[in-house]
């Protein structure tokens, strides 16, 4: 089975992250929700999987500044709050697109 992958990723001025997938689906993700879901070791305890990121420390107006591909399985974002170590697997981005935005 072929993995569904982004065909195009765009960061919009309003802070949304737009993704057009290889299956034709288009998603628009709230930047703060994506930032709060960062899977890196600085945001999630590696041993327990418990989220350690304090949502109150992530600005309400955080935006993605840029993105880059990571191998054949994900992307990383550089955020306006300076964070840049998370690798977002394509499956996680699809999951986030189906979830309601995070609130803090």
Gaussian input, Z-matrix of N, CA and C with variables (Angstrom, degrees):
# hf/3-21g

backbone

0 1
 N
 C     1     B1
 C     2     B2     1     A1
 N     3     B3     2     A2     1     D1
 C     4     B4     3     A3     2     D2
 C     5     B5     4     A4     3     D3
 N     6     B6     5     A5     4     D4
 C     7     B7     6     A6     5     D5
 C     8     B8     7     A7     6     D6
 N     9     B9     8     A8     7     D7
 C    10    B10     9     A9     8     D8
 C    11    B11    10    A10     9     D9
 N    12    B12    11    A11    10    D10
 C    13    B13    12    A12    11    D11
 C    14    B14    13    A13    12    D12
 N    15    B15    14    A14    13    D13
 C    16    B16    15    A15    14    D14
 C    17    B17    16    A16    15    D15
 N    18    B18    17    A17    16    D16
 C    19    B19    18    A18    17    D17
 C    20    B20    19    A19    18    D18
 N    21    B21    20    A20    19    D19
 C    22    B22    21    A21    20    D20
 C    23    B23    22    A22    21    D21
 N    24    B24    23    A23    22    D22
 C    25    B25    24    A24    23    D23
 C    26    B26    25    A25    24    D24
 N    27    B27    26    A26    25    D25
 C    28    B28    27    A27    26    D26
 C    29    B29    28    A28    27    D27
 N    30    B30    29    A29    28    D28
 C    31    B31    30    A30    29    D29
 C    32    B32    31    A31    30    D30
 N    33    B33    32    A32    31    D31
 C    34    B34    33    A33    32    D32
 C    35    B35    34    A34    33    D33
 N    36    B36    35    A35    34    D34
 C    37    B37    36    A36    35    D35
 C    38    B38    37    A37    36    D36
 N    39    B39    38    A38    37    D37
 C    40    B40    39    A39    38    D38
 C    41    B41    40    A40    39    D39
 N    42    B42    41    A41    40    D40
 C    43    B43    42    A42    41    D41
 C    44    B44    43    A43    42    D42
 N    45    B45    44    A44    43    D43
 C    46    B46    45    A45    44    D44
 C    47    B47    46    A46    45    D45
 N    48    B48    47    A47    46    D46
 C    49    B49    48    A48    47    D47
 C    50    B50    49    A49    48    D48
 N    51    B51    50    A50    49    D49
 C    52    B52    51    A51    50    D50
 C    53    B53    52    A52    51    D51
 N    54    B54    53    A53    52    D52
 C    55    B55    54    A54    53    D53
 C    56    B56    55    A55    54    D54
 N    57    B57    56    A56    55    D55
 C    58    B58    57    A57    56    D56
 C    59    B59    58    A58    57    D57
 N    60    B60    59    A59    58    D58
 C    61    B61    60    A60    59    D59
 C    62    B62    61    A61    60    D60
 N    63    B63    62    A62    61    D61
 C    64    B64    63    A63    62    D62
 C    65    B65    64    A64    63    D63
 N    66    B66    65    A65    64    D64
 C    67    B67    66    A66    65    D65
 C    68    B68    67    A67    66    D66
 N    69    B69    68    A68    67    D67
 C    70    B70    69    A69    68    D68
 C    71    B71    70    A70    69    D69
 N    72    B72    71    A71    70    D70
 C    73    B73    72    A72    71    D71
 C    74    B74    73    A73    72    D72
 N    75    B75    74    A74    73    D73
 C    76    B76    75    A75    74    D74
 C    77    B77    76    A76    75    D75
 N    78    B78    77    A77    76    D76
 C    79    B79    78    A78    77    D77
 C    80    B80    79    A79    78    D78
 N    81    B81    80    A80    79    D79
 C    82    B82    81    A81    80    D80
 C    83    B83    82    A82    81    D81
 N    84    B84    83    A83    82    D82
 C    85    B85    84    A84    83    D83
 C    86    B86    85    A85    84    D84
 N    87    B87    86    A86    85    D85
 C    88    B88    87    A87    86    D86
 C    89    B89    88    A88    87    D87
 N    90    B90    89    A89    88    D88
 C    91    B91    90    A90    89    D89
 C    92    B92    91    A91    90    D90
 N    93    B93    92    A92    91    D91
 C    94    B94    93    A93    92    D92
 C    95    B95    94    A94    93    D93
 N    96    B96    95    A95    94    D94
 C    97    B97    96    A96    95    D95
 C    98    B98    97    A97    96    D96
 N    99    B99    98    A98    97    D97
 C   100   B100    99    A99    98    D98
 C   101   B101   100   A100    99    D99
 N   102   B102   101   A101   100   D100
 C   103   B103   102   A102   101   D101
 C   104   B104   103   A103   102   D102
 N   105   B105   104   A104   103   D103
 C   106   B106   105   A105   104   D104
 C   107   B107   106   A106   105   D105
 N   108   B108   107   A107   106   D106
 C   109   B109   108   A108   107   D107
 C   110   B110   109   A109   108   D108
 N   111   B111   110   A110   109   D109
 C   112   B112   111   A111   110   D110
 C   113   B113   112   A112   111   D111
 N   114   B114   113   A113   112   D112
 C   115   B115   114   A114   113   D113
 C   116   B116   115   A115   114   D114
 N   117   B117   116   A116   115   D115
 C   118   B118   117   A117   116   D116
 C   119   B119   118   A118   117   D117
 N   120   B120   119   A119   118   D118
 C   121   B121   120   A120   119   D119
 C   122   B122   121   A121   120   D120
 N   123   B123   122   A122   121   D121
 C   124   B124   123   A123   122   D122
 C   125   B125   124   A124   123   D123
 N   126   B126   125   A125   124   D124
 C   127   B127   126   A126   125   D125
 C   128   B128   127   A127   126   D126
 N   129   B129   128   A128   127   D127
 C   130   B130   129   A129   128   D128
 C   131   B131   130   A130   129   D129
 N   132   B132   131   A131   130   D130
 C   133   B133   132   A132   131   D131
 C   134   B134   133   A133   132   D132
 N   135   B135   134   A134   133   D133
 C   136   B136   135   A135   134   D134
 C   137   B137   136   A136   135   D135
 N   138   B138   137   A137   136   D136
 C   139   B139   138   A138   137   D137
 C   140   B140   139   A139   138   D138
 N   141   B141   140   A140   139   D139
 C   142   B142   141   A141   140   D140
 C   143   B143   142   A142   141   D141
 N   144   B144   143   A143   142   D142
 C   145   B145   144   A144   143   D143
 C   146   B146   145   A145   144   D144
 N   147   B147   146   A146   145   D145
 C   148   B148   147   A147   146   D146
 C   149   B149   148   A148   147   D147
 N   150   B150   149   A149   148   D148
 C   151   B151   150   A150   149   D149
 C   152   B152   151   A151   150   D150
 N   153   B153   152   A152   151   D151
 C   154   B154   153   A153   152   D152
 C   155   B155   154   A154   153   D153
 N   156   B156   155   A155   154   D154
 C   157   B157   156   A156   155   D155
 C   158   B158   157   A157   156   D156
 N   159   B159   158   A158   157   D157
 C   160   B160   159   A159   158   D158
 C   161   B161   160   A160   159   D159
 N   162   B162   161   A161   160   D160
 C   163   B163   162   A162   161   D161
 C   164   B164   163   A163   162   D162
 N   165   B165   164   A164   163   D163
 C   166   B166   165   A165   164   D164
 C   167   B167   166   A166   165   D165
 N   168   B168   167   A167   166   D166
 C   169   B169   168   A168   167   D167
 C   170   B170   169   A169   168   D168
 N   171   B171   170   A170   169   D169
 C   172   B172   171   A171   170   D170
 C   173   B173   172   A172   171   D171
 N   174   B174   173   A173   172   D172
 C   175   B175   174   A174   173   D173
 C   176   B176   175   A175   174   D174
 N   177   B177   176   A176   175   D175
 C   178   B178   177   A177   176   D176
 C   179   B179   178   A178   177   D177
 N   180   B180   179   A179   178   D178
 C   181   B181   180   A180   179   D179
 C   182   B182   181   A181   180   D180
 N   183   B183   182   A182   181   D181
 C   184   B184   183   A183   182   D182
 C   185   B185   184   A184   183   D183
 N   186   B186   185   A185   184   D184
 C   187   B187   186   A186   185   D185
 C   188   B188   187   A187   186   D186
 N   189   B189   188   A188   187   D187
 C   190   B190   189   A189   188   D188
 C   191   B191   190   A190   189   D189
 N   192   B192   191   A191   190   D190
 C   193   B193   192   A192   191   D191
 C   194   B194   193   A193   192   D192
 N   195   B195   194   A194   193   D193
 C   196   B196   195   A195   194   D194
 C   197   B197   196   A196   195   D195
 N   198   B198   197   A197   196   D196
 C   199   B199   198   A198   197   D197
 C   200   B200   199   A199   198   D198
 N   201   B201   200   A200   199   D199
 C   202   B202   201   A201   200   D200
 C   203   B203   202   A202   201   D201
 N   204   B204   203   A203   202   D202
 C   205   B205   204   A204   203   D203
 C   206   B206   205   A205   204   D204
 N   207   B207   206   A206   205   D205
 C   208   B208   207   A207   206   D206
 C   209   B209   208   A208   207   D207
 N   210   B210   209   A209   208   D208
 C   211   B211   210   A210   209   D209
 C   212   B212   211   A211   210   D210
 N   213   B213   212   A212   211   D211
 C   214   B214   213   A213   212   D212
 C   215   B215   214   A214   213   D213
 N   216   B216   215   A215   214   D214
 C   217   B217   216   A216   215   D215
 C   218   B218   217   A217   216   D216
 N   219   B219   218   A218   217   D217
 C   220   B220   219   A219   218   D218
 C   221   B221   220   A220   219   D219
 N   222   B222   221   A221   220   D220
 C   223   B223   222   A222   221   D221
 C   224   B224   223   A223   222   D222
 N   225   B225   224   A224   223   D223
 C   226   B226   225   A225   224   D224
 C   227   B227   226   A226   225   D225
 N   228   B228   227   A227   226   D226
 C   229   B229   228   A228   227   D227
 C   230   B230   229   A229   228   D228
 N   231   B231   230   A230   229   D229
 C   232   B232   231   A231   230   D230
 C   233   B233   232   A232   231   D231
 N   234   B234   233   A233   232   D232
 C   235   B235   234   A234   233   D233
 C   236   B236   235   A235   234   D234
 N   237   B237   236   A236   235   D235
 C   238   B238   237   A237   236   D236
 C   239   B239   238   A238   237   D237
 N   240   B240   239   A239   238   D238
 C   241   B241   240   A240   239   D239
 C   242   B242   241   A241   240   D240
 N   243   B243   242   A242   241   D241
 C   244   B244   243   A243   242   D242
 C   245   B245   244   A244   243   D243
 N   246   B246   245   A245   244   D244
 C   247   B247   246   A246   245   D245
 C   248   B248   247   A247   246   D246
 N   249   B249   248   A248   247   D247
 C   250   B250   249   A249   248   D248
 C   251   B251   250   A250   249   D249
 N   252   B252   251   A251   250   D250
 C   253   B253   252   A252   251   D251
 C   254   B254   253   A253   252   D252
 N   255   B255   254   A254   253   D253
 C   256   B256   255   A255   254   D254
 C   257   B257   256   A256   255   D255
 N   258   B258   257   A257   256   D256
 C   259   B259   258   A258   257   D257
 C   260   B260   259   A259   258   D258
 N   261   B261   260   A260   259   D259
 C   262   B262   261   A261   260   D260
 C   263   B263   262   A262   261   D261
 N   264   B264   263   A263   262   D262
 C   265   B265   264   A264   263   D263
 C   266   B266   265   A265   264   D264
 N   267   B267   266   A266   265   D265
 C   268   B268   267   A267   266   D266
 C   269   B269   268   A268   267   D267
 N   270   B270   269   A269   268   D268
 C   271   B271   270   A270   269   D269
 C   272   B272   271   A271   270   D270
 N   273   B273   272   A272   271   D271
 C   274   B274   273   A273   272   D272
 C   275   B275   274   A274   273   D273
 N   276   B276   275   A275   274   D274
 C   277   B277   276   A276   275   D275
 C   278   B278   277   A277   276   D276
 N   279   B279   278   A278   277   D277
 C   280   B280   279   A279   278   D278
 C   281   B281   280   A280   279   D279
 N   282   B282   281   A281   280   D280
 C   283   B283   282   A282   281   D281
 C   284   B284   283   A283   282   D282
 N   285   B285   284   A284   283   D283
 C   286   B286   285   A285   284   D284
 C   287   B287   286   A286   285   D285
 N   288   B288   287   A287   286   D286
 C   289   B289   288   A288   287   D287
 C   290   B290   289   A289   288   D288
 N   291   B291   290   A290   289   D289
 C   292   B292   291   A291   290   D290
 C   293   B293   292   A292   291   D291
 N   294   B294   293   A293   292   D292
 C   295   B295   294   A294   293   D293
 C   296   B296   295   A295   294   D294
 N   297   B297   296   A296   295   D295
 C   298   B298   297   A297   296   D296
 C   299   B299   298   A298   297   D297
 N   300   B300   299   A299   298   D298
 C   301   B301   300   A300   299   D299
 C   302   B302   301   A301   300   D300
 N   303   B303   302   A302   301   D301
 C   304   B304   303   A303   302   D302
 C   305   B305   304   A304   303   D303
 N   306   B306   305   A305   304   D304
 C   307   B307   306   A306   305   D305
 C   308   B308   307   A307   306   D306
 N   309   B309   308   A308   307   D307
 C   310   B310   309   A309   308   D308
 C   311   B311   310   A310   309   D309

   B1=1.4561
   B2=1.5292
   B3=1.3154
   B4=1.4498
   B5=1.5270
   B6=1.3239
   B7=1.4646
   B8=1.5230
   B9=1.3166
   B10=1.4593
   B11=1.5229
   B12=1.3300
   B13=1.4600
   B14=1.5313
   B15=1.3134
   B16=1.4650
   B17=1.5305
   B18=1.3037
   B19=1.4548
   B20=1.5304
   B21=1.3367
   B22=1.4672
   B23=1.5231
   B24=1.3290
   B25=1.4665
   B26=1.5191
   B27=1.3204
   B28=1.4543
   B29=1.5262
   B30=1.3154
   B31=1.4676
   B32=1.5267
   B33=1.3236
   B34=1.4553
   B35=1.5299
   B36=1.3473
   B37=1.4661
   B38=1.5294
   B39=1.3329
   B40=1.4654
   B41=1.5269
   B42=1.3388
   B43=1.4562
   B44=1.5141
   B45=1.3263
   B46=1.4588
   B47=1.5229
   B48=1.3285
   B49=1.4565
   B50=1.5253
   B51=1.3222
   B52=1.4559
   B53=1.5185
   B54=1.3168
   B55=1.4623
   B56=1.5235
   B57=1.3336
   B58=1.4561
   B59=1.5189
   B60=1.3376
   B61=1.4618
   B62=1.5241
   B63=1.3113
   B64=1.4655
   B65=1.5299
   B66=1.3275
   B67=1.4702
   B68=1.5323
   B69=1.3514
   B70=1.4559
   B71=1.5165
   B72=1.3176
   B73=1.4644
   B74=1.5292
   B75=1.3259
   B76=1.4656
   B77=1.5156
   B78=1.3267
   B79=1.4609
   B80=1.5152
   B81=1.3317
   B82=1.4572
   B83=1.5176
   B84=1.3176
   B85=1.4627
   B86=1.5223
   B87=1.3126
   B88=1.4542
   B89=1.5299
   B90=1.3317
   B91=1.4623
   B92=1.5255
   B93=1.3101
   B94=1.4669
   B95=1.5245
   B96=1.3185
   B97=1.4669
   B98=1.5237
   B99=1.3245
   B100=1.4674
   B101=1.5247
   B102=1.3271
   B103=1.4777
   B104=1.5255
   B105=1.3319
   B106=1.4651
   B107=1.5228
   B108=1.3153
   B109=1.4678
   B110=1.5244
   B111=1.3228
   B112=1.4675
   B113=1.5321
   B114=1.3331
   B115=1.4628
   B116=1.5324
   B117=1.3295
   B118=1.4728
   B119=1.5347
   B120=1.3187
   B121=1.4683
   B122=1.5295
   B123=1.3206
   B124=1.4543
   B125=1.5242
   B126=1.3300
   B127=1.4599
   B128=1.5248
   B129=1.3350
   B130=1.4648
   B131=1.5247
   B132=1.3199
   B133=1.4651
   B134=1.5298
   B135=1.3263
   B136=1.4685
   B137=1.5229
   B138=1.3009
   B139=1.4633
   B140=1.5323
   B141=1.3300
   B142=1.4687
   B143=1.5249
   B144=1.3363
   B145=1.4552
   B146=1.5171
   B147=1.3385
   B148=1.4705
   B149=1.5267
   B150=1.3176
   B151=1.4640
   B152=1.5219
   B153=1.3268
   B154=1.4620
   B155=1.5280
   B156=1.3088
   B157=1.4561
   B158=1.5248
   B159=1.3283
   B160=1.4620
   B161=1.5284
   B162=1.3173
   B163=1.4648
   B164=1.5266
   B165=1.3192
   B166=1.4668
   B167=1.5273
   B168=1.3279
   B169=1.4708
   B170=1.5267
   B171=1.3175
   B172=1.4663
   B173=1.5274
   B174=1.3407
   B175=1.4633
   B176=1.5282
   B177=1.3166
   B178=1.4656
   B179=1.5260
   B180=1.3261
   B181=1.4663
   B182=1.5290
   B183=1.3441
   B184=1.4651
   B185=1.5330
   B186=1.3191
   B187=1.4624
   B188=1.5194
   B189=1.3093
   B190=1.4584
   B191=1.5263
   B192=1.3263
   B193=1.4582
   B194=1.5227
   B195=1.3276
   B196=1.4597
   B197=1.5225
   B198=1.3110
   B199=1.4617
   B200=1.5207
   B201=1.3206
   B202=1.4606
   B203=1.5168
   B204=1.3347
   B205=1.4616
   B206=1.5228
   B207=1.3144
   B208=1.4668
   B209=1.5273
   B210=1.3082
   B211=1.4584
   B212=1.5189
   B213=1.3139
   B214=1.4612
   B215=1.5268
   B216=1.3527
   B217=1.4651
   B218=1.5163
   B219=1.3189
   B220=1.4525
   B221=1.5134
   B222=1.3243
   B223=1.4588
   B224=1.5237
   B225=1.3136
   B226=1.4632
   B227=1.5252
   B228=1.3141
   B229=1.4585
   B230=1.5175
   B231=1.3124
   B232=1.4645
   B233=1.5202
   B234=1.3470
   B235=1.4584
   B236=1.5160
   B237=1.3205
   B238=1.4633
   B239=1.5231
   B240=1.3526
   B241=1.4692
   B242=1.5296
   B243=1.3401
   B244=1.4595
   B245=1.5197
   B246=1.3211
   B247=1.4660
   B248=1.5233
   B249=1.3479
   B250=1.4592
   B251=1.5194
   B252=1.3108
   B253=1.4673
   B254=1.5253
   B255=1.3071
   B256=1.4642
   B257=1.5201
   B258=1.3122
   B259=1.4618
   B260=1.5262
   B261=1.3142
   B262=1.4619
   B263=1.5226
   B264=1.3254
   B265=1.4676
   B266=1.5279
   B267=1.3277
   B268=1.4612
   B269=1.5255
   B270=1.3225
   B271=1.4723
   B272=1.5296
   B273=1.3326
   B274=1.4633
   B275=1.5260
   B276=1.3217
   B277=1.4599
   B278=1.5272
   B279=1.3166
   B280=1.4724
   B281=1.5286
   B282=1.3154
   B283=1.4678
   B284=1.5302
   B285=1.3295
   B286=1.4655
   B287=1.5252
   B288=1.3166
   B289=1.4646
   B290=1.5231
   B291=1.3016
   B292=1.4638
   B293=1.5243
   B294=1.3296
   B295=1.4695
   B296=1.5284
   B297=1.3357
   B298=1.4637
   B299=1.5293
   B300=1.3461
   B301=1.4639
   B302=1.5252
   B303=1.3317
   B304=1.4736
   B305=1.5189
   B306=1.2817
   B307=1.4760
   B308=1.5214
   B309=1.3318
   B310=1.4759
   B311=1.5009
   A1=109.42
   A2=116.55
   A3=122.39
   A4=109.90
   A5=115.16
   A6=119.47
   A7=109.81
   A8=115.86
   A9=121.01
   A10=107.19
   A11=115.17
   A12=120.97
   A13=109.96
   A14=116.53
   A15=118.54
   A16=110.73
   A17=115.42
   A18=121.14
   A19=109.20
   A20=114.89
   A21=119.98
   A22=108.63
   A23=115.27
   A24=122.14
   A25=106.72
   A26=115.81
   A27=120.46
   A28=109.54
   A29=115.49
   A30=121.50
   A31=106.83
   A32=116.33
   A33=121.43
   A34=110.81
   A35=117.32
   A36=120.97
   A37=113.50
   A38=118.15
   A39=120.48
   A40=112.38
   A41=117.48
   A42=121.27
   A43=114.62
   A44=117.77
   A45=119.35
   A46=111.06
   A47=114.31
   A48=121.36
   A49=105.77
   A50=116.35
   A51=121.04
   A52=110.37
   A53=116.17
   A54=120.95
   A55=108.55
   A56=115.70
   A57=122.04
   A58=105.65
   A59=116.21
   A60=122.59
   A61=111.62
   A62=114.87
   A63=121.48
   A64=112.95
   A65=117.80
   A66=120.73
   A67=112.00
   A68=116.66
   A69=121.48
   A70=114.93
   A71=118.49
   A72=121.65
   A73=109.11
   A74=116.00
   A75=122.42
   A76=108.45
   A77=115.68
   A78=120.98
   A79=109.46
   A80=115.78
   A81=123.03
   A82=106.60
   A83=115.40
   A84=120.90
   A85=110.77
   A86=115.36
   A87=122.95
   A88=108.36
   A89=117.22
   A90=121.22
   A91=112.34
   A92=118.19
   A93=119.80
   A94=111.42
   A95=116.63
   A96=119.58
   A97=111.12
   A98=116.49
   A99=120.48
   A100=109.73
   A101=117.04
   A102=120.40
   A103=110.48
   A104=117.41
   A105=120.82
   A106=112.48
   A107=117.11
   A108=121.60
   A109=112.22
   A110=117.67
   A111=120.74
   A112=110.24
   A113=116.90
   A114=120.42
   A115=114.73
   A116=118.29
   A117=119.54
   A118=111.89
   A119=115.57
   A120=121.56
   A121=112.44
   A122=117.79
   A123=120.38
   A124=113.22
   A125=116.46
   A126=121.76
   A127=113.32
   A128=116.70
   A129=122.78
   A130=108.32
   A131=117.51
   A132=121.10
   A133=108.95
   A134=116.03
   A135=120.77
   A136=113.40
   A137=118.04
   A138=121.27
   A139=112.72
   A140=116.32
   A141=119.31
   A142=113.56
   A143=116.77
   A144=120.27
   A145=112.65
   A146=116.89
   A147=121.79
   A148=109.69
   A149=115.81
   A150=120.72
   A151=109.20
   A152=117.20
   A153=122.07
   A154=112.24
   A155=117.19
   A156=121.18
   A157=109.48
   A158=116.49
   A159=122.15
   A160=107.69
   A161=116.82
   A162=121.71
   A163=112.11
   A164=117.43
   A165=120.90
   A166=111.90
   A167=116.91
   A168=120.40
   A169=112.84
   A170=116.54
   A171=120.91
   A172=107.60
   A173=117.57
   A174=119.80
   A175=112.35
   A176=115.89
   A177=120.87
   A178=111.31
   A179=116.43
   A180=120.36
   A181=113.23
   A182=117.43
   A183=120.37
   A184=109.35
   A185=115.91
   A186=121.01
   A187=109.53
   A188=114.78
   A189=120.15
   A190=106.85
   A191=116.23
   A192=121.70
   A193=109.60
   A194=115.75
   A195=121.52
   A196=108.97
   A197=115.72
   A198=120.84
   A199=108.14
   A200=115.95
   A201=121.42
   A202=110.10
   A203=116.26
   A204=119.70
   A205=111.12
   A206=116.03
   A207=122.39
   A208=106.08
   A209=116.02
   A210=120.24
   A211=111.57
   A212=115.68
   A213=122.57
   A214=111.73
   A215=116.33
   A216=118.56
   A217=115.40
   A218=119.19
   A219=118.14
   A220=113.72
   A221=114.53
   A222=122.37
   A223=108.92
   A224=114.85
   A225=119.70
   A226=107.19
   A227=115.10
   A228=121.46
   A229=109.12
   A230=115.79
   A231=121.07
   A232=104.61
   A233=115.32
   A234=121.38
   A235=111.38
   A236=116.84
   A237=121.96
   A238=112.76
   A239=117.99
   A240=120.27
   A241=111.68
   A242=117.28
   A243=121.52
   A244=114.60
   A245=117.86
   A246=120.75
   A247=109.83
   A248=116.39
   A249=118.58
   A250=114.31
   A251=119.44
   A252=119.72
   A253=115.27
   A254=119.25
   A255=120.34
   A256=113.16
   A257=116.14
   A258=122.32
   A259=106.78
   A260=115.04
   A261=121.90
   A262=109.00
   A263=116.12
   A264=120.02
   A265=108.41
   A266=115.64
   A267=119.69
   A268=111.22
   A269=116.83
   A270=120.60
   A271=111.22
   A272=117.84
   A273=121.04
   A274=110.23
   A275=117.60
   A276=119.97
   A277=111.22
   A278=117.48
   A279=120.63
   A280=110.26
   A281=115.74
   A282=120.70
   A283=110.71
   A284=116.88
   A285=120.70
   A286=111.27
   A287=116.66
   A288=120.48
   A289=111.54
   A290=117.10
   A291=121.73
   A292=112.88
   A293=116.80
   A294=121.71
   A295=110.41
   A296=117.49
   A297=119.80
   A298=110.10
   A299=118.60
   A300=121.39
   A301=112.62
   A302=115.58
   A303=122.19
   A304=109.57
   A305=115.58
   A306=121.74
   A307=107.58
   A308=115.44
   A309=117.61
   A310=110.79
   D1=135.03
   D2=-179.13
   D3=-83.33
   D4=133.06
   D5=178.60
   D6=-73.00
   D7=139.18
   D8=175.47
   D9=-76.17
   D10=128.99
   D11=-175.41
   D12=-129.49
   D13=158.04
   D14=175.87
   D15=-67.31
   D16=136.47
   D17=171.33
   D18=-92.59
   D19=-32.02
   D20=178.96
   D21=-151.74
   D22=140.03
   D23=174.05
   D24=-127.06
   D25=132.75
   D26=-179.18
   D27=-136.21
   D28=139.12
   D29=175.20
   D30=-102.84
   D31=119.33
   D32=-176.62
   D33=-92.44
   D34=153.71
   D35=179.93
   D36=-57.52
   D37=-28.32
   D38=-179.24
   D39=-79.18
   D40=0.56
   D41=177.07
   D42=99.25
   D43=-10.96
   D44=178.18
   D45=-72.40
   D46=150.77
   D47=173.66
   D48=-110.57
   D49=117.17
   D50=-179.61
   D51=-97.97
   D52=135.24
   D53=178.42
   D54=-131.30
   D55=127.24
   D56=170.70
   D57=-105.31
   D58=122.29
   D59=-174.79
   D60=-93.86
   D61=161.13
   D62=-179.37
   D63=-62.77
   D64=-19.11
   D65=177.24
   D66=-92.52
   D67=6.33
   D68=177.58
   D69=92.85
   D70=-13.08
   D71=179.43
   D72=-66.59
   D73=142.69
   D74=175.00
   D75=-118.53
   D76=131.62
   D77=178.48
   D78=-125.80
   D79=148.43
   D80=176.27
   D81=-127.94
   D82=112.75
   D83=-174.07
   D84=-105.31
   D85=139.56
   D86=174.06
   D87=-69.17
   D88=124.08
   D89=-174.83
   D90=-57.76
   D91=-42.46
   D92=-178.20
   D93=-64.89
   D94=-38.31
   D95=177.71
   D96=-62.31
   D97=-40.04
   D98=178.14
   D99=-67.32
   D100=-43.42
   D101=179.09
   D102=-61.06
   D103=-42.60
   D104=-179.17
   D105=-67.36
   D106=-20.82
   D107=179.43
   D108=-92.31
   D109=11.68
   D110=-177.66
   D111=-52.66
   D112=128.68
   D113=-177.32
   D114=-93.74
   D115=10.30
   D116=-175.06
   D117=-72.63
   D118=165.35
   D119=-178.19
   D120=-65.58
   D121=-20.77
   D122=176.38
   D123=-78.61
   D124=-17.80
   D125=-177.82
   D126=-110.54
   D127=-15.65
   D128=-178.94
   D129=-137.31
   D130=130.96
   D131=176.88
   D132=-64.11
   D133=122.21
   D134=-176.24
   D135=-63.78
   D136=-30.41
   D137=-176.74
   D138=-83.74
   D139=-39.49
   D140=-174.82
   D141=-102.94
   D142=-20.29
   D143=-175.33
   D144=79.53
   D145=3.18
   D146=-179.84
   D147=-73.34
   D148=134.85
   D149=178.24
   D150=-69.21
   D151=126.71
   D152=-179.86
   D153=-108.77
   D154=-10.01
   D155=179.03
   D156=-66.30
   D157=127.20
   D158=176.47
   D159=-85.16
   D160=108.24
   D161=-176.66
   D162=-57.28
   D163=-30.13
   D164=-179.85
   D165=-65.93
   D166=-19.43
   D167=-179.87
   D168=-89.44
   D169=-5.11
   D170=177.61
   D171=-96.16
   D172=117.81
   D173=-177.35
   D174=-56.66
   D175=144.22
   D176=179.27
   D177=-61.27
   D178=-28.53
   D179=-177.74
   D180=-101.16
   D181=21.52
   D182=179.50
   D183=-59.39
   D184=140.40
   D185=177.99
   D186=-133.83
   D187=158.51
   D188=171.87
   D189=-79.02
   D190=131.17
   D191=179.29
   D192=-89.38
   D193=-40.56
   D194=179.61
   D195=-158.06
   D196=170.16
   D197=176.32
   D198=-142.01
   D199=157.49
   D200=175.36
   D201=-145.89
   D202=148.05
   D203=179.04
   D204=-69.39
   D205=149.03
   D206=174.52
   D207=-124.95
   D208=106.93
   D209=-178.94
   D210=54.36
   D211=-143.67
   D212=179.80
   D213=-107.48
   D214=17.08
   D215=-170.34
   D216=-132.06
   D217=-7.17
   D218=-176.78
   D219=-169.30
   D220=-173.38
   D221=177.62
   D222=-138.76
   D223=159.80
   D224=171.53
   D225=-122.03
   D226=149.90
   D227=178.91
   D228=-117.29
   D229=146.23
   D230=165.60
   D231=-101.45
   D232=128.70
   D233=-174.77
   D234=-104.27
   D235=155.07
   D236=179.96
   D237=-65.19
   D238=-15.75
   D239=175.83
   D240=-88.30
   D241=5.57
   D242=176.67
   D243=94.91
   D244=-10.33
   D245=-178.02
   D246=-75.45
   D247=143.86
   D248=-179.35
   D249=-156.80
   D250=13.51
   D251=-172.46
   D252=-97.11
   D253=-3.63
   D254=-178.10
   D255=-79.79
   D256=140.79
   D257=171.82
   D258=-111.98
   D259=116.17
   D260=-177.94
   D261=-97.55
   D262=109.31
   D263=176.21
   D264=-65.19
   D265=150.59
   D266=-179.97
   D267=-55.88
   D268=-40.50
   D269=-179.76
   D270=-60.79
   D271=-37.32
   D272=178.18
   D273=-65.81
   D274=-43.07
   D275=179.42
   D276=-62.80
   D277=-39.07
   D278=176.78
   D279=-63.77
   D280=-41.80
   D281=178.80
   D282=-63.30
   D283=-44.14
   D284=179.94
   D285=-62.90
   D286=-33.87
   D287=-179.87
   D288=-66.03
   D289=-24.69
   D290=-179.30
   D291=-92.77
   D292=-7.94
   D293=-176.46
   D294=-97.26
   D295=151.45
   D296=174.68
   D297=-68.13
   D298=152.24
   D299=179.33
   D300=-57.73
   D301=146.67
   D302=177.23
   D303=-69.83
   D304=146.32
   D305=174.26
   D306=-124.63
   D307=147.09
   D308=176.96
   D309=-123.92

